[in-house]
Amino acid sequence: MEAKDYLAYIVTEIHTTIVATVDDEGLPVTAAIDMMDSDDHSLLHRAGALPALWQLYEGLSGRSGTEEVRQNG
């Protein structure tokens, strides 16, 4: 299977995923995210999940998501 096959499986078979991270105080934060579509390299999700995804991105990368958007956008 290729990456696009796994992404399509997430959309069609799993659909709702749970992401987890910790906040600035070290407390757990989770969010349910509906995956709406996929292409060869990425997933499309509902916009309501955006705050949780920024927090997850910042927790994993150690960088601010808003800084990254400004640099790339």
Wavefront OBJ file of the C-alpha trace (Angstrom):
o trace
v 0.000 0.000 0.000
v 1.087 3.551 -0.702
v 0.597 6.628 1.486
v -2.467 7.706 -0.526
v -4.100 4.337 0.218
v -3.608 4.764 3.965
v -4.971 8.318 3.809
v -8.030 7.170 1.853
v -8.587 4.403 4.431
v -8.560 6.957 7.242
v -11.249 8.986 5.442
v -13.518 6.137 4.368
v -13.159 3.553 7.129
v -12.132 5.477 10.253
v -13.371 9.016 9.465
v -13.227 10.451 13.001
v -9.791 10.506 14.587
v -8.669 11.592 18.028
v -5.570 13.751 18.410
v -3.971 14.409 21.776
v -1.355 16.773 23.134
v -0.702 18.761 26.305
v -1.358 22.445 26.933
v 1.058 25.064 28.297
v 0.427 23.803 31.833
v 1.114 20.173 30.924
v -2.536 19.152 31.065
v -3.898 16.747 28.430
v -5.931 18.145 25.547
v -7.770 15.952 23.040
v -9.971 16.651 20.046
v -12.121 14.546 17.733
v -11.437 15.480 14.120
v -13.598 14.437 11.156
v -11.469 13.624 8.119
v -13.440 14.683 5.056
v -11.218 13.864 2.048
v -7.674 12.956 1.023
v -5.265 13.233 -1.878
v -1.873 11.645 -2.511
v -0.174 13.463 0.380
v -2.666 14.955 2.837
v -6.005 14.827 4.634
v -8.773 17.425 4.550
v -10.524 17.900 7.888
v -13.348 20.021 9.255
v -12.245 23.551 10.114
v -13.606 23.289 13.667
v -10.598 21.132 14.533
v -8.103 23.858 13.662
v -7.322 25.084 17.223
v -6.592 21.521 18.356
v -4.409 20.896 15.306
v -2.386 24.087 15.930
v -1.818 22.975 19.490
v -0.781 19.496 18.328
v 1.571 20.983 15.713
v 3.164 23.269 18.281
v 3.556 20.412 20.763
v 5.203 18.120 18.218
v 7.399 20.666 16.452
v 8.234 23.036 19.282
v 7.351 25.926 16.937
v 4.411 28.257 16.895
v 1.903 27.387 14.179
v 1.041 31.039 13.633
v 4.716 31.840 13.038
v 4.906 29.007 10.521
v 1.850 30.270 8.630
v 3.333 33.761 8.436
v 6.603 32.353 7.088
v 4.936 30.113 4.501
v 1.804 32.090 3.739
l 1 2 3 4 5 6 7 8 9 10 11 12 13 14 15 16 17 18 19 20 21 22 23 24 25 26 27 28 29 30 31 32 33 34 35 36 37 38 39 40 41 42 43 44 45 46 47 48 49 50 51 52 53 54 55 56 57 58 59 60 61 62 63 64 65 66 67 68 69 70 71 72 73
